[in-house]
Every structure is written in C-alpha cells, then in structure tokens.
C-alpha cells in the first residue's frame, strides 16, 4: 500500500511544483495583454484566450497537488478537535462517497465531449483565437485523473490510519522560495 501512496504523492508533487511555474507565465501574459492594450492600443484575442488556457491548466491539473498538501477548502468547525482516527474516518468517507465517484463521473461524462473536440481538432470560434480548444477540453480528463489518483492515495492513507498503521504524512511545501 505504501509504495502506491508514495508513487501517487510523488506524481502529484512533481506536477504541482511544475505547474507552479505557470503562475509566472500567467502573470507575464496578463501584464503583456494590459500593456499592449493600454499603451499601444493593440488587442490580441489569442493572448487573451491563452490566459484562460494557463489558468485552467494551473487549477485543473494542480487540484491533486492541492489535495495532497491540504490546500483545499475545508470547514473546520469540529474537524480540528477530532482525533486523528476520527479525521481519517471522515476523510475516508468523504473520499469514497463524494470525491472518487464524482471524479469517475466527470471522466465518464467528459470522455465523448473531449473525443469529439479532438476528432474535429476544435479551434476557437473567435477570429484570431487559439487553434487548440481541444487541448483545453482535455484538461477535464486531466482533472479527473490527477484528483482521482490523489484521492486514492488519500483514501489508502486514511485506511491505514484507521487500521492503526503509522504512515508519514504527505509533505507540504516547505519553502515556496525554492520554486
């Protein structure tokens, strides 16, 4: 069980840290769009659409990493006061009842949508837009896979806690400056 958890955690960590660099690209493109528009009265639909692509990639592919490091939204009214076993039981239940079924449903419902887009090599409907809408839609499957995989690792980790096994906690980002 631990080698599988470790492998999924390493994949999420690698993907999350790699995607962090997209933040810089997102900021750079946003600044470029504003400078071109405000100083030079030049507009670019492709540049504006690229902001959506970068933003989507960052959040959809980074969701598994966010789950791994506990950066997702959680209502902590009672949760923090619970024992580790009680928290593991709640997390396991939430993962098995909500997260994994929803990720499976998202993958299943998105498959044809993405496949049709790929078969058509779907392009932007805007004149001058990006010619790769099919890549943007592929992120739906990427979200389902990466978040689903990390959900499996979290479920296994919580199951181990409930069985009384001691597993190392997933490593959080120790020093963001290293990115």
C-alpha positions as protocol buffer text, in pm:
chain_id: "A"
residue {
  index: 1
  type: UNK
  ca { x: 0 y: 0 z: 0 }
}
residue {
  index: 2
  type: UNK
  ca { x: 278 y: 246 z: 91 }
}
residue {
  index: 3
  type: UNK
  ca { x: 462 y: 218 z: -245 }
}
residue {
  index: 4
  type: UNK
  ca { x: 139 y: 307 z: -429 }
}
residue {
  index: 5
  type: UNK
  ca { x: 70 y: 602 z: -196 }
}
residue {
  index: 6
  type: UNK
  ca { x: 430 y: 721 z: -234 }
}
residue {
  index: 7
  type: UNK
  ca { x: 417 y: 694 z: -613 }
}
residue {
  index: 8
  type: UNK
  ca { x: 94 y: 892 z: -638 }
}
residue {
  index: 9
  type: UNK
  ca { x: 225 y: 1151 z: -392 }
}
residue {
  index: 10
  type: UNK
  ca { x: 547 y: 1190 z: -594 }
}
residue {
  index: 11
  type: UNK
  ca { x: 348 y: 1235 z: -915 }
}
residue {
  index: 12
  type: UNK
  ca { x: 125 y: 1498 z: -751 }
}
residue {
  index: 13
  type: UNK
  ca { x: 427 y: 1673 z: -604 }
}
residue {
  index: 14
  type: UNK
  ca { x: 609 y: 1681 z: -938 }
}
residue {
  index: 15
  type: UNK
  ca { x: 302 y: 1804 z: -1122 }
}
residue {
  index: 16
  type: UNK
  ca { x: 218 y: 2065 z: -858 }
}
residue {
  index: 17
  type: UNK
  ca { x: 568 y: 2208 z: -843 }
}
residue {
  index: 18
  type: UNK
  ca { x: 596 y: 2211 z: -1222 }
}
residue {
  index: 19
  type: UNK
  ca { x: 260 y: 2382 z: -1260 }
}
residue {
  index: 20
  type: UNK
  ca { x: 363 y: 2649 z: -1012 }
}
residue {
  index: 21
  type: UNK
  ca { x: 576 y: 2792 z: -1289 }
}
residue {
  index: 22
  type: UNK
  ca { x: 262 y: 2852 z: -1494 }
}
residue {
  index: 23
  type: UNK
  ca { x: 174 y: 3121 z: -1243 }
}
residue {
  index: 24
  type: UNK
  ca { x: 466 y: 3327 z: -1370 }
}
residue {
  index: 25
  type: UNK
  ca { x: 358 y: 3273 z: -1731 }
}
residue {
  index: 26
  type: UNK
  ca { x: 2 y: 3369 z: -1637 }
}
residue {
  index: 27
  type: UNK
  ca { x: 119 y: 3694 z: -1476 }
}
residue {
  index: 28
  type: UNK
  ca { x: 353 y: 3774 z: -1767 }
}
residue {
  index: 29
  type: UNK
  ca { x: 82 y: 3722 z: -2029 }
}
residue {
  index: 30
  type: UNK
  ca { x: -168 y: 3925 z: -1826 }
}
residue {
  index: 31
  type: UNK
  ca { x: 79 y: 4214 z: -1800 }
}
residue {
  index: 32
  type: UNK
  ca { x: 155 y: 4186 z: -2171 }
}
residue {
  index: 33
  type: UNK
  ca { x: -216 y: 4199 z: -2260 }
}
residue {
  index: 34
  type: UNK
  ca { x: -267 y: 4511 z: -2047 }
}
residue {
  index: 35
  type: UNK
  ca { x: 46 y: 4686 z: -2174 }
}
residue {
  index: 36
  type: UNK
  ca { x: -35 y: 4615 z: -2539 }
}
residue {
  index: 37
  type: UNK
  ca { x: -395 y: 4730 z: -2496 }
}
residue {
  index: 38
  type: UNK
  ca { x: -339 y: 5038 z: -2278 }
}
residue {
  index: 39
  type: UNK
  ca { x: -10 y: 5172 z: -2413 }
}
residue {
  index: 40
  type: UNK
  ca { x: -21 y: 5063 z: -2776 }
}
residue {
  index: 41
  type: UNK
  ca { x: -395 y: 5008 z: -2839 }
}
residue {
  index: 42
  type: UNK
  ca { x: -318 y: 4658 z: -2966 }
}
residue {
  index: 43
  type: UNK
  ca { x: -557 y: 4379 z: -2879 }
}
residue {
  index: 44
  type: UNK
  ca { x: -491 y: 4010 z: -2920 }
}
residue {
  index: 45
  type: UNK
  ca { x: -767 y: 3755 z: -2885 }
}
residue {
  index: 46
  type: UNK
  ca { x: -512 y: 3473 z: -2887 }
}
residue {
  index: 47
  type: UNK
  ca { x: -322 y: 3629 z: -2595 }
}
residue {
  index: 48
  type: UNK
  ca { x: -644 y: 3684 z: -2402 }
}
residue {
  index: 49
  type: UNK
  ca { x: -753 y: 3325 z: -2465 }
}
residue {
  index: 50
  type: UNK
  ca { x: -411 y: 3199 z: -2357 }
}
residue {
  index: 51
  type: UNK
  ca { x: -488 y: 3343 z: -2013 }
}
residue {
  index: 52
  type: UNK
  ca { x: -785 y: 3107 z: -1989 }
}
residue {
  index: 53
  type: UNK
  ca { x: -572 y: 2813 z: -2103 }
}
residue {
  index: 54
  type: UNK
  ca { x: -298 y: 2886 z: -1848 }
}
residue {
  index: 55
  type: UNK
  ca { x: -547 y: 2947 z: -1569 }
}
residue {
  index: 56
  type: UNK
  ca { x: -736 y: 2627 z: -1650 }
}
residue {
  index: 57
  type: UNK
  ca { x: -420 y: 2418 z: -1666 }
}
residue {
  index: 58
  type: UNK
  ca { x: -296 y: 2559 z: -1338 }
}
residue {
  index: 59
  type: UNK
  ca { x: -613 y: 2488 z: -1145 }
}
residue {
  index: 60
  type: UNK
  ca { x: -737 y: 2171 z: -1311 }
}
residue {
  index: 61
  type: UNK
  ca { x: -406 y: 1988 z: -1316 }
}
residue {
  index: 62
  type: UNK
  ca { x: -299 y: 2131 z: -978 }
}
residue {
  index: 63
  type: UNK
  ca { x: -608 y: 2010 z: -790 }
}
residue {
  index: 64
  type: UNK
  ca { x: -447 y: 1679 z: -695 }
}
residue {
  index: 65
  type: UNK
  ca { x: -146 y: 1861 z: -551 }
}
residue {
  index: 66
  type: UNK
  ca { x: -378 y: 2091 z: -355 }
}
residue {
  index: 67
  type: UNK
  ca { x: -548 y: 1787 z: -206 }
}
residue {
  index: 68
  type: UNK
  ca { x: -211 y: 1630 z: -123 }
}
residue {
  index: 69
  type: UNK
  ca { x: -85 y: 1931 z: 73 }
}
residue {
  index: 70
  type: UNK
  ca { x: -422 y: 2011 z: 233 }
}
residue {
  index: 71
  type: UNK
  ca { x: -472 y: 2337 z: 44 }
}
residue {
  index: 72
  type: UNK
  ca { x: -831 y: 2257 z: -47 }
}
residue {
  index: 73
  type: UNK
  ca { x: -1131 y: 2417 z: 122 }
}
residue {
  index: 74
  type: UNK
  ca { x: -1240 y: 2251 z: 444 }
}
residue {
  index: 75
  type: UNK
  ca { x: -1493 y: 2369 z: 701 }
}
residue {
  index: 76
  type: UNK
  ca { x: -1303 y: 2321 z: 1025 }
}
residue {
  index: 77
  type: UNK
  ca { x: -1570 y: 2388 z: 1285 }
}
residue {
  index: 78
  type: UNK
  ca { x: -1532 y: 2049 z: 1454 }
}
residue {
  index: 79
  type: UNK
  ca { x: -1272 y: 1872 z: 1243 }
}
residue {
  index: 80
  type: UNK
  ca { x: -961 y: 2011 z: 1414 }
}
residue {
  index: 81
  type: UNK
  ca { x: -1083 y: 1897 z: 1756 }
}
residue {
  index: 82
  type: UNK
  ca { x: -1124 y: 1537 z: 1644 }
}
residue {
  index: 83
  type: UNK
  ca { x: -872 y: 1260 z: 1697 }
}
residue {
  index: 84
  type: UNK
  ca { x: -656 y: 1152 z: 1402 }
}
residue {
  index: 85
  type: UNK
  ca { x: -864 y: 834 z: 1368 }
}
residue {
  index: 86
  type: UNK
  ca { x: -1191 y: 1031 z: 1358 }
}
residue {
  index: 87
  type: UNK
  ca { x: -1046 y: 1269 z: 1099 }
}
residue {
  index: 88
  type: UNK
  ca { x: -924 y: 972 z: 895 }
}
residue {
  index: 89
  type: UNK
  ca { x: -1273 y: 818 z: 908 }
}
residue {
  index: 90
  type: UNK
  ca { x: -1436 y: 1142 z: 792 }
}
residue {
  index: 91
  type: UNK
  ca { x: -1178 y: 1193 z: 517 }
}
residue {
  index: 92
  type: UNK
  ca { x: -1210 y: 832 z: 400 }
}
residue {
  index: 93
  type: UNK
  ca { x: -1589 y: 857 z: 392 }
}
residue {
  index: 94
  type: UNK
  ca { x: -1577 y: 1186 z: 202 }
}
residue {
  index: 95
  type: UNK
  ca { x: -1327 y: 1048 z: -47 }
}
residue {
  index: 96
  type: UNK
  ca { x: -1520 y: 726 z: -108 }
}
residue {
  index: 97
  type: UNK
  ca { x: -1869 y: 881 z: -115 }
}
residue {
  index: 98
  type: UNK
  ca { x: -1801 y: 1213 z: -286 }
}
residue {
  index: 99
  type: UNK
  ca { x: -1457 y: 1263 z: -441 }
}
residue {
  index: 100
  type: UNK
  ca { x: -1388 y: 935 z: -618 }
}
residue {
  index: 101
  type: UNK
  ca { x: -1741 y: 883 z: -754 }
}
residue {
  index: 102
  type: UNK
  ca { x: -1751 y: 1241 z: -878 }
}
residue {
  index: 103
  type: UNK
  ca { x: -1410 y: 1209 z: -1047 }
}
residue {
  index: 104
  type: UNK
  ca { x: -1523 y: 883 z: -1213 }
}
residue {
  index: 105
  type: UNK
  ca { x: -1844 y: 1053 z: -1326 }
}
residue {
  index: 106
  type: UNK
  ca { x: -1652 y: 1356 z: -1454 }
}
residue {
  index: 107
  type: UNK
  ca { x: -1417 y: 1133 z: -1652 }
}
residue {
  index: 108
  type: UNK
  ca { x: -1705 y: 929 z: -1795 }
}
residue {
  index: 109
  type: UNK
  ca { x: -1923 y: 1227 z: -1886 }
}
residue {
  index: 110
  type: UNK
  ca { x: -1630 y: 1422 z: -2036 }
}
residue {
  index: 111
  type: UNK
  ca { x: -1486 y: 1143 z: -2248 }
}
residue {
  index: 112
  type: UNK
  ca { x: -1714 y: 1187 z: -2552 }
}
residue {
  index: 113
  type: UNK
  ca { x: -1706 y: 1566 z: -2520 }
}
residue {
  index: 114
  type: UNK
  ca { x: -1325 y: 1563 z: -2533 }
}
residue {
  index: 115
  type: UNK
  ca { x: -1311 y: 1291 z: -2802 }
}
residue {
  index: 116
  type: UNK
  ca { x: -1539 y: 1487 z: -3036 }
}
residue {
  index: 117
  type: UNK
  ca { x: -1334 y: 1802 z: -2981 }
}
residue {
  index: 118
  type: UNK
  ca { x: -1013 y: 1610 z: -3059 }
}
residue {
  index: 119
  type: UNK
  ca { x: -1159 y: 1444 z: -3368 }
}
residue {
  index: 120
  type: UNK
  ca { x: -1256 y: 1787 z: -3503 }
}
residue {
  index: 121
  type: UNK
  ca { x: -930 y: 1947 z: -3385 }
}
residue {
  index: 122
  type: UNK
  ca { x: -1162 y: 2211 z: -3242 }
}
residue {
  index: 123
  type: UNK
  ca { x: -1049 y: 2569 z: -3277 }
}
residue {
  index: 124
  type: UNK
  ca { x: -1157 y: 2890 z: -3112 }
}
residue {
  index: 125
  type: UNK
  ca { x: -1477 y: 3036 z: -3255 }
}
residue {
  index: 126
  type: UNK
  ca { x: -1328 y: 3386 z: -3225 }
}
residue {
  index: 127
  type: UNK
  ca { x: -1137 y: 3527 z: -3521 }
}
residue {
  index: 128
  type: UNK
  ca { x: -771 y: 3526 z: -3425 }
}
residue {
  index: 129
  type: UNK
  ca { x: -830 y: 3288 z: -3135 }
}
residue {
  index: 130
  type: UNK
  ca { x: -618 y: 2990 z: -3044 }
}
residue {
  index: 131
  type: UNK
  ca { x: -644 y: 2684 z: -3268 }
}
residue {
  index: 132
  type: UNK
  ca { x: -635 y: 2433 z: -2981 }
}
residue {
  index: 133
  type: UNK
  ca { x: -963 y: 2429 z: -2790 }
}
residue {
  index: 134
  type: UNK
  ca { x: -934 y: 2050 z: -2791 }
}
residue {
  index: 135
  type: UNK
  ca { x: -630 y: 2082 z: -2560 }
}
residue {
  index: 136
  type: UNK
  ca { x: -828 y: 2297 z: -2321 }
}
residue {
  index: 137
  type: UNK
  ca { x: -1107 y: 2041 z: -2307 }
}
residue {
  index: 138
  type: UNK
  ca { x: -854 y: 1764 z: -2242 }
}
residue {
  index: 139
  type: UNK
  ca { x: -792 y: 1928 z: -1906 }
}
residue {
  index: 140
  type: UNK
  ca { x: -1128 y: 1791 z: -1790 }
}
residue {
  index: 141
  type: UNK
  ca { x: -989 y: 1439 z: -1816 }
}
residue {
  index: 142
  type: UNK
  ca { x: -664 y: 1556 z: -1659 }
}
residue {
  index: 143
  type: UNK
  ca { x: -855 y: 1694 z: -1360 }
}
residue {
  index: 144
  type: UNK
  ca { x: -1047 y: 1370 z: -1315 }
}
residue {
  index: 145
  type: UNK
  ca { x: -728 y: 1161 z: -1338 }
}
residue {
  index: 146
  type: UNK
  ca { x: -497 y: 1367 z: -1119 }
}
residue {
  index: 147
  type: UNK
  ca { x: -751 y: 1447 z: -848 }
}
residue {
  index: 148
  type: UNK
  ca { x: -887 y: 1092 z: -862 }
}
residue {
  index: 149
  type: UNK
  ca { x: -538 y: 942 z: -824 }
}
residue {
  index: 150
  type: UNK
  ca { x: -456 y: 1165 z: -530 }
}
residue {
  index: 151
  type: UNK
  ca { x: -796 y: 1076 z: -383 }
}
residue {
  index: 152
  type: UNK
  ca { x: -698 y: 710 z: -400 }
}
residue {
  index: 153
  type: UNK
  ca { x: -371 y: 787 z: -218 }
}
residue {
  index: 154
  type: UNK
  ca { x: -561 y: 983 z: 48 }
}
residue {
  index: 155
  type: UNK
  ca { x: -816 y: 703 z: 89 }
}
residue {
  index: 156
  type: UNK
  ca { x: -538 y: 445 z: 133 }
}
residue {
  index: 157
  type: UNK
  ca { x: -355 y: 672 z: 378 }
}
residue {
  index: 158
  type: UNK
  ca { x: -672 y: 721 z: 584 }
}
residue {
  index: 159
  type: UNK
  ca { x: -748 y: 350 z: 573 }
}
residue {
  index: 160
  type: UNK
  ca { x: -400 y: 281 z: 710 }
}
residue {
  index: 161
  type: UNK
  ca { x: -461 y: 526 z: 995 }
}
residue {
  index: 162
  type: UNK
  ca { x: -789 y: 352 z: 1076 }
}
residue {
  index: 163
  type: UNK
  ca { x: -603 y: 19 z: 1083 }
}
residue {
  index: 164
  type: UNK
  ca { x: -357 y: 165 z: 1332 }
}
residue {
  index: 165
  type: UNK
  ca { x: -64 y: 187 z: 1092 }
}
residue {
  index: 166
  type: UNK
  ca { x: 174 y: 480 z: 1109 }
}
residue {
  index: 167
  type: UNK
  ca { x: 239 y: 637 z: 770 }
}
residue {
  index: 168
  type: UNK
  ca { x: 438 y: 953 z: 716 }
}
residue {
  index: 169
  type: UNK
  ca { x: 214 y: 1248 z: 645 }
}
residue {
  index: 170
  type: UNK
  ca { x: 228 y: 1385 z: 292 }
}
residue {
  index: 171
  type: UNK
  ca { x: 492 y: 1652 z: 268 }
}
residue {
  index: 172
  type: UNK
  ca { x: 364 y: 2004 z: 243 }
}
residue {
  index: 173
  type: UNK
  ca { x: 551 y: 2272 z: 58 }
}
residue {
  index: 174
  type: UNK
  ca { x: 829 y: 2360 z: 297 }
}
residue {
  index: 175
  type: UNK
  ca { x: 977 y: 2654 z: 116 }
}
residue {
  index: 176
  type: UNK
  ca { x: 796 y: 2816 z: -173 }
}
residue {
  index: 177
  type: UNK
  ca { x: 1109 y: 3020 z: -250 }
}
residue {
  index: 178
  type: UNK
  ca { x: 1271 y: 2704 z: -392 }
}
residue {
  index: 179
  type: UNK
  ca { x: 1022 y: 2708 z: -677 }
}
